Amino acid sequence: MPRKKLDRTTVLARVAPTTPDKIKEIAEKLGYTYAGEGSTGQLLDAIASGKLILIHTKTS
């Protein structure tokens, strides 16, 4: 039986080499996980839907 096709799309972004691991770590800390690691897709969906709100902080 074929696998059910999910209604998803792929997003590509150019980021610093350490960014993907940092984003996965944030996702995992917030409970967005898949296959035992942080799920960047779930994290982005939560931000886009307003379930997770980002707050800008100024860093020096």
C-alpha positions in Angstrom: 0.0 0.0 0.0 1.5 3.4 -1.0 2.3 6.0 1.7 -0.3 8.7 2.1 0.8 12.0 0.5 0.9 14.8 2.9 -0.3 18.3 2.0 3.2 19.9 2.5 5.6 22.0 0.6 9.4 22.5 0.8 11.1 25.7 1.8 14.8 26.3 1.1 16.8 29.0 2.8 20.5 30.1 2.9 21.6 30.3 6.5 24.7 30.2 8.5 26.2 26.7 8.9 25.2 26.4 12.6 21.6 27.7 12.1 19.9 24.4 11.2 21.1 22.7 14.4 20.1 25.7 16.5 16.6 25.8 15.0 16.2 22.1 15.6 17.3 22.6 19.2 14.8 25.4 19.7 12.0 23.2 18.2 12.8 20.3 20.5 12.9 22.6 23.6 9.4 23.9 22.6 8.0 20.4 22.0 8.0 20.3 18.2 9.6 17.0 17.5 9.6 14.3 14.8 11.5 11.1 14.7 13.3 11.9 18.0 14.6 15.4 17.0 13.4 18.9 16.7 11.1 19.5 13.8 11.8 22.8 12.0 8.7 22.3 9.8 6.4 22.1 12.9 8.1 25.1 14.4 7.7 27.2 11.3 4.0 26.1 11.0 3.4 27.2 14.6 5.0 30.6 13.9 3.0 31.1 10.7 -0.3 30.1 12.3 0.2 32.4 15.3 0.4 29.6 17.8 3.9 30.6 18.6 4.8 34.3 18.8 8.3 35.6 18.3 9.5 38.6 20.3 12.3 40.8 18.9 15.1 41.6 21.2 17.9 44.0 20.6 21.4 42.5 20.9 24.7 44.3 20.9 
